[in-house]
């Protein structure tokens, strides 16, 4: 599976917003967006950004891809699935991304960032409905119980992340004592705490 290994702070600077790709560092004084709030490569605080309709659509697509850590071809497949499903295409796209196992691990507070959540899932530290799942792209569904494996309950990263976890979405529930969480329902757009304009992505793929 293709994974971006470059500097993540540059992705935030390129999009001009905090994408929270490095967990707690993004909320500290070390955050690159606070220290250098301009696109990488420019030695000025002035932004030189095209204002065309296409550029706005492209930047929104890139922002969503980078928030969820999805590569280009994979994102295109998600959009294709969303466009064939019932309901609003943009909302359905975000639902698919939110229901990825790595995102749910992050949302439940078991990891400080989505990249860390992906690593924990790949190493087989979680169970879904009682079965070990090591695929970050696994699509969870309503009613699924995600739990930390018995052998992984002493991992400090998980406990530290849970200690600092805030604002668990209302479509999820978490038991910090049992180290498990439940997908209560498929999230609605109002419950998805991600500041993006998904309609621009729909317009981009409709060109």
C-alpha positions as YAML, in Angstrom:
chain: A
units: angstrom
residues:
- id: 1
  name: UNK
  ca: [0.00, 0.00, 0.00]
- id: 2
  name: UNK
  ca: [1.41, 3.39, -1.02]
- id: 3
  name: UNK
  ca: [2.11, 5.75, 1.87]
- id: 4
  name: UNK
  ca: [3.33, 9.35, 1.90]
- id: 5
  name: UNK
  ca: [6.69, 9.53, 3.69]
- id: 6
  name: UNK
  ca: [7.53, 13.19, 3.09]
- id: 7
  name: UNK
  ca: [7.42, 16.08, 5.60]
- id: 8
  name: UNK
  ca: [3.84, 16.35, 6.82]
- id: 9
  name: UNK
  ca: [4.12, 19.95, 8.00]
- id: 10
  name: UNK
  ca: [4.65, 21.04, 4.40]
- id: 11
  name: UNK
  ca: [1.24, 19.61, 3.52]
- id: 12
  name: UNK
  ca: [-0.45, 21.90, 6.05]
- id: 13
  name: UNK
  ca: [1.52, 24.89, 4.80]
- id: 14
  name: UNK
  ca: [0.61, 24.09, 1.19]
- id: 15
  name: UNK
  ca: [-3.11, 23.99, 2.01]
- id: 16
  name: UNK
  ca: [-2.92, 27.02, 4.30]
- id: 17
  name: UNK
  ca: [-4.73, 25.29, 7.20]
- id: 18
  name: UNK
  ca: [-3.85, 22.99, 10.08]
- id: 19
  name: UNK
  ca: [-4.62, 19.44, 8.99]
- id: 20
  name: UNK
  ca: [-3.55, 18.00, 12.38]
- id: 21
  name: UNK
  ca: [-1.23, 15.44, 10.79]
- id: 22
  name: UNK
  ca: [1.22, 15.28, 13.70]
- id: 23
  name: UNK
  ca: [-1.05, 15.03, 16.71]
- id: 24
  name: UNK
  ca: [-0.18, 17.18, 19.73]
- id: 25
  name: UNK
  ca: [2.69, 18.90, 17.90]
- id: 26
  name: UNK
  ca: [0.08, 20.69, 15.77]
- id: 27
  name: UNK
  ca: [-1.27, 22.36, 18.93]
- id: 28
  name: UNK
  ca: [2.15, 23.33, 20.28]
- id: 29
  name: UNK
  ca: [4.49, 26.22, 19.57]
- id: 30
  name: UNK
  ca: [6.45, 23.91, 17.26]
- id: 31
  name: UNK
  ca: [3.63, 23.86, 14.70]
- id: 32
  name: UNK
  ca: [5.01, 24.92, 11.30]
- id: 33
  name: UNK
  ca: [1.74, 26.69, 10.41]
- id: 34
  name: UNK
  ca: [2.27, 29.08, 13.32]
- id: 35
  name: UNK
  ca: [5.96, 29.62, 12.63]
- id: 36
  name: UNK
  ca: [5.82, 29.81, 8.82]
- id: 37
  name: UNK
  ca: [2.23, 30.48, 7.71]
- id: 38
  name: UNK
  ca: [3.00, 30.58, 3.98]
- id: 39
  name: UNK
  ca: [3.34, 27.92, 1.26]
- id: 40
  name: UNK
  ca: [6.64, 25.97, 1.19]
- id: 41
  name: UNK
  ca: [9.21, 27.34, -1.21]
- id: 42
  name: UNK
  ca: [8.14, 30.98, -0.82]
- id: 43
  name: UNK
  ca: [10.37, 33.28, 1.21]
- id: 44
  name: UNK
  ca: [7.61, 35.76, 1.89]
- id: 45
  name: UNK
  ca: [4.47, 35.96, 3.97]
- id: 46
  name: UNK
  ca: [2.45, 36.89, 0.87]
- id: 47
  name: UNK
  ca: [0.47, 34.11, -0.74]
- id: 48
  name: UNK
  ca: [0.62, 33.76, -4.50]
- id: 49
  name: UNK
  ca: [-2.30, 31.49, -5.14]
- id: 50
  name: UNK
  ca: [-4.45, 31.16, -8.23]
- id: 51
  name: UNK
  ca: [-8.09, 32.07, -7.66]
- id: 52
  name: UNK
  ca: [-9.57, 30.03, -10.50]
- id: 53
  name: UNK
  ca: [-12.54, 27.75, -9.92]
- id: 54
  name: UNK
  ca: [-10.50, 24.70, -10.89]
- id: 55
  name: UNK
  ca: [-7.76, 25.56, -8.40]
- id: 56
  name: UNK
  ca: [-10.28, 25.89, -5.57]
- id: 57
  name: UNK
  ca: [-11.72, 22.48, -6.43]
- id: 58
  name: UNK
  ca: [-8.29, 20.87, -6.70]
- id: 59
  name: UNK
  ca: [-7.07, 22.33, -3.41]
- id: 60
  name: UNK
  ca: [-10.17, 21.04, -1.61]
- id: 61
  name: UNK
  ca: [-9.62, 17.56, -3.00]
- id: 62
  name: UNK
  ca: [-5.97, 17.64, -1.93]
- id: 63
  name: UNK
  ca: [-6.95, 18.87, 1.52]
- id: 64
  name: UNK
  ca: [-9.37, 15.96, 2.05]
- id: 65
  name: UNK
  ca: [-6.83, 13.45, 0.73]
- id: 66
  name: UNK
  ca: [-4.17, 14.73, 3.08]
- id: 67
  name: UNK
  ca: [-6.42, 14.88, 6.13]
- id: 68
  name: UNK
  ca: [-7.29, 11.20, 5.77]
- id: 69
  name: UNK
  ca: [-3.92, 10.09, 4.40]
- id: 70
  name: UNK
  ca: [-5.32, 8.70, 1.15]
- id: 71
  name: UNK
  ca: [-3.37, 8.42, -2.10]
- id: 72
  name: UNK
  ca: [-4.73, 9.62, -5.45]
- id: 73
  name: UNK
  ca: [-5.95, 6.34, -6.98]
- id: 74
  name: UNK
  ca: [-7.49, 5.19, -3.73]
- id: 75
  name: UNK
  ca: [-9.34, 8.49, -3.37]
- id: 76
  name: UNK
  ca: [-10.67, 8.15, -6.93]
- id: 77
  name: UNK
  ca: [-12.00, 4.68, -6.06]
- id: 78
  name: UNK
  ca: [-13.71, 6.04, -2.96]
- id: 79
  name: UNK
  ca: [-15.33, 8.77, -5.02]
- id: 80
  name: UNK
  ca: [-16.50, 6.23, -7.60]
- id: 81
  name: UNK
  ca: [-18.12, 4.15, -4.83]
- id: 82
  name: UNK
  ca: [-19.72, 7.26, -3.32]
- id: 83
  name: UNK
  ca: [-21.15, 8.38, -6.67]
- id: 84
  name: UNK
  ca: [-22.82, 4.99, -7.18]
- id: 85
  name: UNK
  ca: [-24.34, 4.86, -3.69]
- id: 86
  name: UNK
  ca: [-27.66, 6.34, -2.64]
- id: 87
  name: UNK
  ca: [-27.69, 9.78, -1.06]
- id: 88
  name: UNK
  ca: [-25.59, 12.91, -1.49]
- id: 89
  name: UNK
  ca: [-22.28, 12.02, -3.17]
- id: 90
  name: UNK
  ca: [-20.13, 14.42, -1.13]
- id: 91
  name: UNK
  ca: [-21.57, 13.28, 2.19]
- id: 92
  name: UNK
  ca: [-21.28, 9.63, 1.19]
- id: 93
  name: UNK
  ca: [-17.61, 10.19, 0.28]
- id: 94
  name: UNK
  ca: [-16.88, 11.60, 3.73]
- id: 95
  name: UNK
  ca: [-18.77, 8.72, 5.35]
- id: 96
  name: UNK
  ca: [-16.53, 6.21, 3.55]
- id: 97
  name: UNK
  ca: [-13.43, 8.06, 4.74]
- id: 98
  name: UNK
  ca: [-14.72, 8.43, 8.30]
- id: 99
  name: UNK
  ca: [-15.55, 4.72, 8.55]
- id: 100
  name: UNK
  ca: [-12.01, 3.65, 7.69]
- id: 101
  name: UNK
  ca: [-10.57, 1.74, 10.63]
- id: 102
  name: UNK
  ca: [-7.53, 4.01, 11.00]
- id: 103
  name: UNK
  ca: [-9.78, 7.08, 11.19]
- id: 104
  name: UNK
  ca: [-12.06, 5.45, 13.76]
- id: 105
  name: UNK
  ca: [-9.05, 4.53, 15.92]
- id: 106
  name: UNK
  ca: [-8.01, 8.20, 15.77]
- id: 107
  name: UNK
  ca: [-11.54, 9.47, 16.46]
- id: 108
  name: UNK
  ca: [-11.90, 7.16, 19.47]
- id: 109
  name: UNK
  ca: [-8.73, 8.64, 20.94]
- id: 110
  name: UNK
  ca: [-6.58, 5.51, 20.74]
- id: 111
  name: UNK
  ca: [-3.96, 7.35, 18.64]
- id: 112
  name: UNK
  ca: [-2.74, 10.98, 18.55]
- id: 113
  name: UNK
  ca: [-2.95, 11.17, 14.75]
- id: 114
  name: UNK
  ca: [-4.27, 9.19, 11.80]
- id: 115
  name: UNK
  ca: [-0.76, 8.24, 10.69]
- id: 116
  name: UNK
  ca: [-0.07, 6.79, 14.14]
- id: 117
  name: UNK
  ca: [-3.44, 4.99, 14.02]
- id: 118
  name: UNK
  ca: [-2.48, 3.43, 10.67]
- id: 119
  name: UNK
  ca: [0.76, 2.15, 12.16]
- id: 120
  name: UNK
  ca: [-1.01, 0.65, 15.18]
- id: 121
  name: UNK
  ca: [-3.58, -1.07, 12.97]
- id: 122
  name: UNK
  ca: [-0.91, -2.49, 10.64]
- id: 123
  name: UNK
  ca: [0.87, -3.98, 13.64]
- id: 124
  name: UNK
  ca: [-2.30, -5.83, 14.56]
- id: 125
  name: UNK
  ca: [-3.08, -4.14, 17.88]
- id: 126
  name: UNK
  ca: [-6.86, -3.97, 17.36]
- id: 127
  name: UNK
  ca: [-9.82, -6.31, 17.12]
- id: 128
  name: UNK
  ca: [-13.01, -5.60, 15.20]
- id: 129
  name: UNK
  ca: [-15.99, -7.67, 16.33]
- id: 130
  name: UNK
  ca: [-13.54, -9.98, 18.10]
- id: 131
  name: UNK
  ca: [-11.28, -10.58, 15.08]
- id: 132
  name: UNK
  ca: [-7.84, -9.12, 14.50]
- id: 133
  name: UNK
  ca: [-7.79, -6.62, 11.64]
- id: 134
  name: UNK
  ca: [-4.50, -5.22, 10.34]
- id: 135
  name: UNK
  ca: [-5.86, -3.32, 7.32]
- id: 136
  name: UNK
  ca: [-6.18, 0.46, 7.93]
- id: 137
  name: UNK
  ca: [-8.62, 0.76, 5.01]
- id: 138
  name: UNK
  ca: [-11.05, -1.73, 6.59]
- id: 139
  name: UNK
  ca: [-14.58, -0.30, 6.40]
- id: 140
  name: UNK
  ca: [-16.34, -0.48, 9.75]
- id: 141
  name: UNK
  ca: [-20.12, -0.50, 10.01]
- id: 142
  name: UNK
  ca: [-22.72, 0.43, 12.58]
- id: 143
  name: UNK
  ca: [-22.58, -1.89, 15.57]
- id: 144
  name: UNK
  ca: [-18.91, -2.83, 15.19]
- id: 145
  name: UNK
  ca: [-16.92, -2.97, 18.43]
- id: 146
  name: UNK
  ca: [-13.25, -1.98, 18.09]
- id: 147
  name: UNK
  ca: [-11.07, -3.12, 20.97]
- id: 148
  name: UNK
  ca: [-7.38, -3.09, 21.85]
- id: 149
  name: UNK
  ca: [-5.97, -6.64, 21.84]
- id: 150
  name: UNK
  ca: [-5.15, -8.15, 25.20]
- id: 151
  name: UNK
  ca: [-1.44, -8.34, 24.35]
- id: 152
  name: UNK
  ca: [-1.41, -4.66, 23.31]
- id: 153
  name: UNK
  ca: [-3.04, -3.13, 26.39]
- id: 154
  name: UNK
  ca: [0.24, -1.88, 27.83]
- id: 155
  name: UNK
  ca: [1.23, 0.23, 24.80]
- id: 156
  name: UNK
  ca: [2.01, 3.68, 26.20]
- id: 157
  name: UNK
  ca: [1.07, 5.48, 22.98]
- id: 158
  name: UNK
  ca: [-2.53, 4.31, 23.30]
- id: 159
  name: UNK
  ca: [-2.82, 5.32, 26.96]
- id: 160
  name: UNK
  ca: [-1.21, 8.72, 26.36]
- id: 161
  name: UNK
  ca: [-3.54, 9.40, 23.44]
- id: 162
  name: UNK
  ca: [-6.61, 8.40, 25.48]
- id: 163
  name: UNK
  ca: [-5.53, 10.69, 28.29]
- id: 164
  name: UNK
  ca: [-5.42, 13.66, 25.91]
- id: 165
  name: UNK
  ca: [-8.46, 12.65, 23.85]
- id: 166
  name: UNK
  ca: [-11.15, 15.29, 23.45]
- id: 167
  name: UNK
  ca: [-14.47, 15.64, 21.63]
- id: 168
  name: UNK
  ca: [-15.32, 12.03, 20.77]
- id: 169
  name: UNK
  ca: [-17.91, 12.19, 17.93]
- id: 170
  name: UNK
  ca: [-21.50, 11.40, 18.89]
- id: 171
  name: UNK
  ca: [-21.62, 8.54, 16.37]
- id: 172
  name: UNK
  ca: [-18.96, 6.72, 18.40]
- id: 173
  name: UNK
  ca: [-18.73, 5.64, 22.02]
- id: 174
  name: UNK
  ca: [-15.59, 4.70, 23.94]
- id: 175
  name: UNK
  ca: [-14.90, 2.82, 27.16]
- id: 176
  name: UNK
  ca: [-11.49, 3.93, 28.40]
- id: 177
  name: UNK
  ca: [-11.39, 1.22, 31.05]
- id: 178
  name: UNK
  ca: [-12.11, -1.68, 28.70]
- id: 179
  name: UNK
  ca: [-10.09, 0.02, 25.92]
- id: 180
  name: UNK
  ca: [-12.82, -0.47, 23.37]
- id: 181
  name: UNK
  ca: [-15.12, 1.66, 21.28]
- id: 182
  name: UNK
  ca: [-18.35, 1.15, 19.36]
- id: 183
  name: UNK
  ca: [-19.62, 2.52, 16.06]
- id: 184
  name: UNK
  ca: [-23.11, 3.59, 17.10]
- id: 185
  name: UNK
  ca: [-24.26, 4.61, 13.65]
- id: 186
  name: UNK
  ca: [-23.10, 5.82, 10.25]
- id: 187
  name: UNK
  ca: [-22.13, 9.48, 10.74]
- id: 188
  name: UNK
  ca: [-24.23, 12.26, 9.28]
- id: 189
  name: UNK
  ca: [-22.55, 15.33, 7.77]
- id: 190
  name: UNK
  ca: [-23.31, 17.46, 10.83]
- id: 191
  name: UNK
  ca: [-21.49, 14.89, 13.02]
- id: 192
  name: UNK
  ca: [-18.32, 14.79, 10.96]
- id: 193
  name: UNK
  ca: [-15.86, 17.25, 12.47]
- id: 194
  name: UNK
  ca: [-13.91, 18.01, 9.32]
- id: 195
  name: UNK
  ca: [-13.81, 21.52, 7.86]
- id: 196
  name: UNK
  ca: [-13.96, 20.84, 4.11]
- id: 197
  name: UNK
  ca: [-16.23, 21.68, 1.19]
- id: 198
  name: UNK
  ca: [-16.85, 18.26, -0.30]
- id: 199
  name: UNK
  ca: [-19.17, 19.69, -2.96]
- id: 200
  name: UNK
  ca: [-16.13, 21.23, -4.67]
- id: 201
  name: UNK
  ca: [-14.67, 17.73, -5.05]
- id: 202
  name: UNK
  ca: [-17.91, 16.53, -6.61]
- id: 203
  name: UNK
  ca: [-17.73, 19.42, -9.06]
- id: 204
  name: UNK
  ca: [-14.08, 18.62, -9.85]
- id: 205
  name: UNK
  ca: [-14.84, 15.00, -10.76]
- id: 206
  name: UNK
  ca: [-17.87, 16.13, -12.76]
- id: 207
  name: UNK
  ca: [-15.83, 18.33, -15.10]
...
